[in-house]
Amino acid sequence: MDYVFNLTATDMSHLGGPMGTEYTSIMYVKTFGTLEKAQKYAQKDYKYSDIGLALKWKKDGRNAWTSGDLGWVEYTINKVKVL
């Protein structure tokens, strides 16, 4: 079976306002051949990588991983079966 890994970056910067005005939006979705490549791309994209803050990935269900809310962005990687 072949799989790809979709990395989604979600903009979280519009959370924390008055109720009813909060929202998130997808900044991008990128596809990678391995989980490690997707994680490496997210780490490079992360705003604080240059000062040594490493992302900590948590398994979120059977075929997904998340960085958790990082204040302004959240990364999610989904494992997708290629037919």
Buried (B, 14 or more C-beta within 10 A) or exposed (E): EEEBBBBBBBBBEEEEEEEEEEEBEEEEEBEBEEBEBBBBBBBEBBEEEEEEEEBEBEEBEEEBBBBEEBEBBBBBBBBEEEE
